[in-house]
Amino acid sequence: MMIGCHSLVWNGSLDPVSFAASARATSEAGFDLLEIPLMDPWSFDPGQASRALREHGLAATASLGLTAGTDLSSEDASVVARGEETLNKCLELVHDLEADYLCGVLYSAMQKYDRPPTAAGRRNSAAALHRLADRAATLGIKLGLEVVNRYESNLLNTGRQALAFMDEIDHDNVFLHLDTYHMNIEEPDLLSPVLAAGARLGYVHIGESHRGYLGSGSVDFGAFFRGLALVGYDGPVVFESFSSAVVDDNLSNTLGVWRNLWEDSADLGAHANAFIRGQLAAVSSIAKH
């Protein structure tokens, strides 16, 4: 199991200097892995990123959320095609990074919708993701579908919805991506969705109810980590937090990061690393059933 951190904890840019600083800070905080948000994949330089990751002994994963113009759940074939093109570009970058996971809101736009998803749009998304999962498998990359709250997608808001959608995609290279921040909004509890997912859970985001310091909000982390232990989860566990102190226009505005929840990234990151490892240690004696 690798413990990681989202790069927006450190820096709002992925240019070479900023990325190198994020990699150094991730390592200094004690993390094993850096998650890279590929919101603009055509501007990202995987060569320089790989060098920075190697220098600091870090693994990497990548994530993104699609836009209205690249929405796989659109009924417009040209929009779906652009989404598939974007995700194929991301797969190439993940492969160049020698990473093995692409996750996030890969199935729809990451935005507030004003109507429910359509049956045709749902079919379009499932079909595109089946093709993308085929391509990802040839590159040694897993796809993770992140379940987000109702204000960021109309398609997958709960773990059980995502599991049903994964059945429609019908590919064993697609996994569930749970995020405690979103679960705290949409799920009845933080244990049962993990148990329902079982071996289909492939990626985890750890975020507090207000996106700030872990343990200072309302998320029931004890139940969530107990679930991870019960299902024998051993995939990435990645800290995610946002503040107006660090801004990326492509992501911060989409997520509504309007408040300054922290200023000291180094303190926040070190605290999160210790918190996550402490939670894992607390449930380490729970046997898999």
Contacts in CASP RR format, 6 or more apart in sequence:
PFRMAT RR
TARGET T0000
AUTHOR 0000-0000-0000
METHOD contacts of the structure
MODEL  1
MMIGCHSLVWNGSLDPVSFAASARATSEAGFDLLEIPLMDPWSFDPGQAS
RALREHGLAATASLGLTAGTDLSSEDASVVARGEETLNKCLELVHDLEAD
YLCGVLYSAMQKYDRPPTAAGRRNSAAALHRLADRAATLGIKLGLEVVNR
YESNLLNTGRQALAFMDEIDHDNVFLHLDTYHMNIEEPDLLSPVLAAGAR
LGYVHIGESHRGYLGSGSVDFGAFFRGLALVGYDGPVVFESFSSAVVDDN
LSNTLGVWRNLWEDSADLGAHANAFIRGQLAAVSSIAKH
1 233 0 8 1.000
1 234 0 8 1.000
1 235 0 8 1.000
1 236 0 8 1.000
1 237 0 8 1.000
1 280 0 8 1.000
2 32 0 8 1.000
2 33 0 8 1.000
2 59 0 8 1.000
2 235 0 8 1.000
2 236 0 8 1.000
2 237 0 8 1.000
3 30 0 8 1.000
3 31 0 8 1.000
3 32 0 8 1.000
3 33 0 8 1.000
3 236 0 8 1.000
3 237 0 8 1.000
3 238 0 8 1.000
3 239 0 8 1.000
3 273 0 8 1.000
3 276 0 8 1.000
3 277 0 8 1.000
3 280 0 8 1.000
4 26 0 8 1.000
4 31 0 8 1.000
4 32 0 8 1.000
4 33 0 8 1.000
4 34 0 8 1.000
4 35 0 8 1.000
4 236 0 8 1.000
4 237 0 8 1.000
4 238 0 8 1.000
4 239 0 8 1.000
4 273 0 8 1.000
5 26 0 8 1.000
5 29 0 8 1.000
5 31 0 8 1.000
5 33 0 8 1.000
5 34 0 8 1.000
5 35 0 8 1.000
5 238 0 8 1.000
5 239 0 8 1.000
5 269 0 8 1.000
5 272 0 8 1.000
5 273 0 8 1.000
6 35 0 8 1.000
6 37 0 8 1.000
6 63 0 8 1.000
6 205 0 8 1.000
6 238 0 8 1.000
6 239 0 8 1.000
6 240 0 8 1.000
6 241 0 8 1.000
7 14 0 8 1.000
7 19 0 8 1.000
7 22 0 8 1.000
7 26 0 8 1.000
7 34 0 8 1.000
7 35 0 8 1.000
7 36 0 8 1.000
7 37 0 8 1.000
8 37 0 8 1.000
8 240 0 8 1.000
8 242 0 8 1.000
8 246 0 8 1.000
8 248 0 8 1.000
8 251 0 8 1.000
8 252 0 8 1.000
9 25 0 8 1.000
9 239 0 8 1.000
9 240 0 8 1.000
9 241 0 8 1.000
9 246 0 8 1.000
9 265 0 8 1.000
9 268 0 8 1.000
9 269 0 8 1.000
9 272 0 8 1.000
10 21 0 8 1.000
10 22 0 8 1.000
10 25 0 8 1.000
10 26 0 8 1.000
10 246 0 8 1.000
10 265 0 8 1.000
11 18 0 8 1.000
11 19 0 8 1.000
11 21 0 8 1.000
11 22 0 8 1.000
11 246 0 8 1.000
12 18 0 8 1.000
12 246 0 8 1.000
12 247 0 8 1.000
12 248 0 8 1.000
12 252 0 8 1.000
13 19 0 8 1.000
13 248 0 8 1.000
14 36 0 8 1.000
14 37 0 8 1.000
14 43 0 8 1.000
14 44 0 8 1.000
14 49 0 8 1.000
16 45 0 8 1.000
16 48 0 8 1.000
16 52 0 8 1.000
19 48 0 8 1.000
19 49 0 8 1.000
19 52 0 8 1.000
20 48 0 8 1.000
20 52 0 8 1.000
20 55 0 8 1.000
22 34 0 8 1.000
23 34 0 8 1.000
23 49 0 8 1.000
23 52 0 8 1.000
23 53 0 8 1.000
23 55 0 8 1.000
23 56 0 8 1.000
23 58 0 8 1.000
24 52 0 8 1.000
24 56 0 8 1.000
25 265 0 8 1.000
25 266 0 8 1.000
26 33 0 8 1.000
26 34 0 8 1.000
26 56 0 8 1.000
26 58 0 8 1.000
27 56 0 8 1.000
27 57 0 8 1.000
27 58 0 8 1.000
28 266 0 8 1.000
29 266 0 8 1.000
29 269 0 8 1.000
29 270 0 8 1.000
29 272 0 8 1.000
29 273 0 8 1.000
30 270 0 8 1.000
30 273 0 8 1.000
31 58 0 8 1.000
31 239 0 8 1.000
31 269 0 8 1.000
31 273 0 8 1.000
32 58 0 8 1.000
32 59 0 8 1.000
33 58 0 8 1.000
33 59 0 8 1.000
33 60 0 8 1.000
33 61 0 8 1.000
33 236 0 8 1.000
33 238 0 8 1.000
34 53 0 8 1.000
34 58 0 8 1.000
34 59 0 8 1.000
34 60 0 8 1.000
34 61 0 8 1.000
35 60 0 8 1.000
35 61 0 8 1.000
35 62 0 8 1.000
35 63 0 8 1.000
35 236 0 8 1.000
35 238 0 8 1.000
35 240 0 8 1.000
36 44 0 8 1.000
36 49 0 8 1.000
36 60 0 8 1.000
36 61 0 8 1.000
36 62 0 8 1.000
36 63 0 8 1.000
36 97 0 8 1.000
37 62 0 8 1.000
37 63 0 8 1.000
37 64 0 8 1.000
37 248 0 8 1.000
37 251 0 8 1.000
38 44 0 8 1.000
38 62 0 8 1.000
38 63 0 8 1.000
38 64 0 8 1.000
38 90 0 8 1.000
38 93 0 8 1.000
39 64 0 8 1.000
39 65 0 8 1.000
39 248 0 8 1.000
39 250 0 8 1.000
39 251 0 8 1.000
40 250 0 8 1.000
41 64 0 8 1.000
41 86 0 8 1.000
41 89 0 8 1.000
41 90 0 8 1.000
41 93 0 8 1.000
42 89 0 8 1.000
44 93 0 8 1.000
46 93 0 8 1.000
46 96 0 8 1.000
46 97 0 8 1.000
47 96 0 8 1.000
49 60 0 8 1.000
49 97 0 8 1.000
50 96 0 8 1.000
50 97 0 8 1.000
50 98 0 8 1.000
53 59 0 8 1.000
53 60 0 8 1.000
53 97 0 8 1.000
59 99 0 8 1.000
60 97 0 8 1.000
60 99 0 8 1.000
61 94 0 8 1.000
61 99 0 8 1.000
61 100 0 8 1.000
61 101 0 8 1.000
61 102 0 8 1.000
61 103 0 8 1.000
61 203 0 8 1.000
61 236 0 8 1.000
61 238 0 8 1.000
62 90 0 8 1.000
62 93 0 8 1.000
62 94 0 8 1.000
62 97 0 8 1.000
62 99 0 8 1.000
62 101 0 8 1.000
62 102 0 8 1.000
62 103 0 8 1.000
63 102 0 8 1.000
63 103 0 8 1.000
63 104 0 8 1.000
63 146 0 8 1.000
64 86 0 8 1.000
64 90 0 8 1.000
64 102 0 8 1.000
64 104 0 8 1.000
64 105 0 8 1.000
64 106 0 8 1.000
65 104 0 8 1.000
65 105 0 8 1.000
65 106 0 8 1.000
65 109 0 8 1.000
65 110 0 8 1.000
66 72 0 8 1.000
66 83 0 8 1.000
66 86 0 8 1.000
66 87 0 8 1.000
66 105 0 8 1.000
66 106 0 8 1.000
66 107 0 8 1.000
66 108 0 8 1.000
66 109 0 8 1.000
66 110 0 8 1.000
67 109 0 8 1.000
67 110 0 8 1.000
67 111 0 8 1.000
68 79 0 8 1.000
68 109 0 8 1.000
68 111 0 8 1.000
69 79 0 8 1.000
69 82 0 8 1.000
69 83 0 8 1.000
69 109 0 8 1.000
70 79 0 8 1.000
70 82 0 8 1.000
70 83 0 8 1.000
70 85 0 8 1.000
70 86 0 8 1.000
70 109 0 8 1.000
71 79 0 8 1.000
71 80 0 8 1.000
71 83 0 8 1.000
71 108 0 8 1.000
71 109 0 8 1.000
72 80 0 8 1.000
72 83 0 8 1.000
72 84 0 8 1.000
72 87 0 8 1.000
72 106 0 8 1.000
72 107 0 8 1.000
72 108 0 8 1.000
72 124 0 8 1.000
72 125 0 8 1.000
72 128 0 8 1.000
72 129 0 8 1.000
73 107 0 8 1.000
73 108 0 8 1.000
73 109 0 8 1.000
73 117 0 8 1.000
73 118 0 8 1.000
73 121 0 8 1.000
73 122 0 8 1.000
73 124 0 8 1.000
73 125 0 8 1.000
73 155 0 8 1.000
74 80 0 8 1.000
74 121 0 8 1.000
74 124 0 8 1.000
75 118 0 8 1.000
75 120 0 8 1.000
75 121 0 8 1.000
75 124 0 8 1.000
77 124 0 8 1.000
80 124 0 8 1.000
80 125 0 8 1.000
80 128 0 8 1.000
83 128 0 8 1.000
84 128 0 8 1.000
84 131 0 8 1.000
84 132 0 8 1.000
87 102 0 8 1.000
87 106 0 8 1.000
87 128 0 8 1.000
87 132 0 8 1.000
88 132 0 8 1.000
88 135 0 8 1.000
90 102 0 8 1.000
91 102 0 8 1.000
91 132 0 8 1.000
91 135 0 8 1.000
91 136 0 8 1.000
91 139 0 8 1.000
91 141 0 8 1.000
94 100 0 8 1.000
94 101 0 8 1.000
94 102 0 8 1.000
94 139 0 8 1.000
94 141 0 8 1.000
95 139 0 8 1.000
95 140 0 8 1.000
95 141 0 8 1.000
99 141 0 8 1.000
100 140 0 8 1.000
100 141 0 8 1.000
100 142 0 8 1.000
101 141 0 8 1.000
101 142 0 8 1.000
101 144 0 8 1.000
101 203 0 8 1.000
101 236 0 8 1.000
102 136 0 8 1.000
102 141 0 8 1.000
102 142 0 8 1.000
102 143 0 8 1.000
102 144 0 8 1.000
103 143 0 8 1.000
103 144 0 8 1.000
103 145 0 8 1.000
103 146 0 8 1.000
103 177 0 8 1.000
103 203 0 8 1.000
104 144 0 8 1.000
104 145 0 8 1.000
104 146 0 8 1.000
104 177 0 8 1.000
105 146 0 8 1.000
105 148 0 8 1.000
105 152 0 8 1.000
105 153 0 8 1.000
106 129 0 8 1.000
106 132 0 8 1.000
106 143 0 8 1.000
106 144 0 8 1.000
106 145 0 8 1.000
106 146 0 8 1.000
107 125 0 8 1.000
107 129 0 8 1.000
107 145 0 8 1.000
107 153 0 8 1.000
107 155 0 8 1.000
107 156 0 8 1.000
107 165 0 8 1.000
108 117 0 8 1.000
108 125 0 8 1.000
108 153 0 8 1.000
108 154 0 8 1.000
108 155 0 8 1.000
108 156 0 8 1.000
109 153 0 8 1.000
110 148 0 8 1.000
110 152 0 8 1.000
110 153 0 8 1.000
110 254 0 8 1.000
111 152 0 8 1.000
111 153 0 8 1.000
111 254 0 8 1.000
112 150 0 8 1.000
112 151 0 8 1.000
112 152 0 8 1.000
113 153 0 8 1.000
113 154 0 8 1.000
115 154 0 8 1.000
116 154 0 8 1.000
117 154 0 8 1.000
117 155 0 8 1.000
122 155 0 8 1.000
122 165 0 8 1.000
122 168 0 8 1.000
123 168 0 8 1.000
125 155 0 8 1.000
125 165 0 8 1.000
126 165 0 8 1.000
126 168 0 8 1.000
126 169 0 8 1.000
126 170 0 8 1.000
129 143 0 8 1.000
129 145 0 8 1.000
129 169 0 8 1.000
129 171 0 8 1.000
129 174 0 8 1.000
130 169 0 8 1.000
130 170 0 8 1.000
130 171 0 8 1.000
132 143 0 8 1.000
133 143 0 8 1.000
133 169 0 8 1.000
133 171 0 8 1.000
133 173 0 8 1.000
133 174 0 8 1.000
134 171 0 8 1.000
134 173 0 8 1.000
136 142 0 8 1.000
136 143 0 8 1.000
136 173 0 8 1.000
137 173 0 8 1.000
142 173 0 8 1.000
142 174 0 8 1.000
142 175 0 8 1.000
142 202 0 8 1.000
142 203 0 8 1.000
143 173 0 8 1.000
143 174 0 8 1.000
143 175 0 8 1.000
144 174 0 8 1.000
144 175 0 8 1.000
144 176 0 8 1.000
144 177 0 8 1.000
144 202 0 8 1.000
144 203 0 8 1.000
145 156 0 8 1.000
145 162 0 8 1.000
145 165 0 8 1.000
145 166 0 8 1.000
145 174 0 8 1.000
145 175 0 8 1.000
145 176 0 8 1.000
145 177 0 8 1.000
146 177 0 8 1.000
146 178 0 8 1.000
146 179 0 8 1.000
146 182 0 8 1.000
146 203 0 8 1.000
146 205 0 8 1.000
147 156 0 8 1.000
147 157 0 8 1.000
147 158 0 8 1.000
147 159 0 8 1.000
147 161 0 8 1.000
147 162 0 8 1.000
147 176 0 8 1.000
147 177 0 8 1.000
147 178 0 8 1.000
147 179 0 8 1.000
147 182 0 8 1.000
147 183 0 8 1.000
147 186 0 8 1.000
148 156 0 8 1.000
148 157 0 8 1.000
148 179 0 8 1.000
148 182 0 8 1.000
149 157 0 8 1.000
149 182 0 8 1.000
149 185 0 8 1.000
149 186 0 8 1.000
150 157 0 8 1.000
150 185 0 8 1.000
150 186 0 8 1.000
152 182 0 8 1.000
152 254 0 8 1.000
152 255 0 8 1.000
155 161 0 8 1.000
155 165 0 8 1.000
156 162 0 8 1.000
156 165 0 8 1.000
157 182 0 8 1.000
157 186 0 8 1.000
158 186 0 8 1.000
158 187 0 8 1.000
158 193 0 8 1.000
159 176 0 8 1.000
159 178 0 8 1.000
159 187 0 8 1.000
159 193 0 8 1.000
159 196 0 8 1.000
159 197 0 8 1.000
160 193 0 8 1.000
160 196 0 8 1.000
162 176 0 8 1.000
163 176 0 8 1.000
163 196 0 8 1.000
163 197 0 8 1.000
163 200 0 8 1.000
166 174 0 8 1.000
166 175 0 8 1.000
166 176 0 8 1.000
166 200 0 8 1.000
175 200 0 8 1.000
175 201 0 8 1.000
175 202 0 8 1.000
175 203 0 8 1.000
176 197 0 8 1.000
176 200 0 8 1.000
176 201 0 8 1.000
176 202 0 8 1.000
176 203 0 8 1.000
177 202 0 8 1.000
177 203 0 8 1.000
177 204 0 8 1.000
177 205 0 8 1.000
178 193 0 8 1.000
178 194 0 8 1.000
178 197 0 8 1.000
178 201 0 8 1.000
178 203 0 8 1.000
178 204 0 8 1.000
178 205 0 8 1.000
179 204 0 8 1.000
179 205 0 8 1.000
179 207 0 8 1.000
179 240 0 8 1.000
180 190 0 8 1.000
180 204 0 8 1.000
180 205 0 8 1.000
180 206 0 8 1.000
180 207 0 8 1.000
180 208 0 8 1.000
180 219 0 8 1.000
180 221 0 8 1.000
180 224 0 8 1.000
181 205 0 8 1.000
181 207 0 8 1.000
181 208 0 8 1.000
181 209 0 8 1.000
181 211 0 8 1.000
181 219 0 8 1.000
181 240 0 8 1.000
183 190 0 8 1.000
183 193 0 8 1.000
183 219 0 8 1.000
183 224 0 8 1.000
184 190 0 8 1.000
184 209 0 8 1.000
184 218 0 8 1.000
184 219 0 8 1.000
184 220 0 8 1.000
187 193 0 8 1.000
189 220 0 8 1.000
189 223 0 8 1.000
190 219 0 8 1.000
190 220 0 8 1.000
190 221 0 8 1.000
190 222 0 8 1.000
190 223 0 8 1.000
190 224 0 8 1.000
191 223 0 8 1.000
191 224 0 8 1.000
191 226 0 8 1.000
191 227 0 8 1.000
194 201 0 8 1.000
194 224 0 8 1.000
194 227 0 8 1.000
194 228 0 8 1.000
194 230 0 8 1.000
194 231 0 8 1.000
194 233 0 8 1.000
195 227 0 8 1.000
195 230 0 8 1.000
195 231 0 8 1.000
197 231 0 8 1.000
198 231 0 8 1.000
198 233 0 8 1.000
199 231 0 8 1.000
201 231 0 8 1.000
201 233 0 8 1.000
202 233 0 8 1.000
202 235 0 8 1.000
202 236 0 8 1.000
203 235 0 8 1.000
203 236 0 8 1.000
203 238 0 8 1.000
204 228 0 8 1.000
204 233 0 8 1.000
204 235 0 8 1.000
204 236 0 8 1.000
204 237 0 8 1.000
204 238 0 8 1.000
205 238 0 8 1.000
205 239 0 8 1.000
205 240 0 8 1.000
206 214 0 8 1.000
206 221 0 8 1.000
206 237 0 8 1.000
206 238 0 8 1.000
206 239 0 8 1.000
206 240 0 8 1.000
206 272 0 8 1.000
206 276 0 8 1.000
207 214 0 8 1.000
207 219 0 8 1.000
207 239 0 8 1.000
207 240 0 8 1.000
207 241 0 8 1.000
208 214 0 8 1.000
208 215 0 8 1.000
208 216 0 8 1.000
208 217 0 8 1.000
208 219 0 8 1.000
208 241 0 8 1.000
209 217 0 8 1.000
209 218 0 8 1.000
209 219 0 8 1.000
210 216 0 8 1.000
210 217 0 8 1.000
210 261 0 8 1.000
211 240 0 8 1.000
211 241 0 8 1.000
211 242 0 8 1.000
211 243 0 8 1.000
211 257 0 8 1.000
211 261 0 8 1.000
212 241 0 8 1.000
212 242 0 8 1.000
212 243 0 8 1.000
212 261 0 8 1.000
212 262 0 8 1.000
212 268 0 8 1.000
213 241 0 8 1.000
213 261 0 8 1.000
213 262 0 8 1.000
213 268 0 8 1.000
213 271 0 8 1.000
213 272 0 8 1.000
214 221 0 8 1.000
214 239 0 8 1.000
214 271 0 8 1.000
214 272 0 8 1.000
214 275 0 8 1.000
214 276 0 8 1.000
215 221 0 8 1.000
215 275 0 8 1.000
221 275 0 8 1.000
221 279 0 8 1.000
222 279 0 8 1.000
222 282 0 8 1.000
222 283 0 8 1.000
225 279 0 8 1.000
225 280 0 8 1.000
225 282 0 8 1.000
225 283 0 8 1.000
226 283 0 8 1.000
226 286 0 8 1.000
227 233 0 8 1.000
227 283 0 8 1.000
228 237 0 8 1.000
228 280 0 8 1.000
228 283 0 8 1.000
229 283 0 8 1.000
229 284 0 8 1.000
229 286 0 8 1.000
229 288 0 8 1.000
230 286 0 8 1.000
230 288 0 8 1.000
230 289 0 8 1.000
231 288 0 8 1.000
232 288 0 8 1.000
237 276 0 8 1.000
237 280 0 8 1.000
239 269 0 8 1.000
239 272 0 8 1.000
239 273 0 8 1.000
239 276 0 8 1.000
241 261 0 8 1.000
241 262 0 8 1.000
241 268 0 8 1.000
241 269 0 8 1.000
241 272 0 8 1.000
242 252 0 8 1.000
242 255 0 8 1.000
242 257 0 8 1.000
242 261 0 8 1.000
243 257 0 8 1.000
243 259 0 8 1.000
243 260 0 8 1.000
243 261 0 8 1.000
243 262 0 8 1.000
243 263 0 8 1.000
244 252 0 8 1.000
244 257 0 8 1.000
244 258 0 8 1.000
244 259 0 8 1.000
244 260 0 8 1.000
244 261 0 8 1.000
245 260 0 8 1.000
245 261 0 8 1.000
245 262 0 8 1.000
245 263 0 8 1.000
245 265 0 8 1.000
246 265 0 8 1.000
247 257 0 8 1.000
262 268 0 8 1.000
END
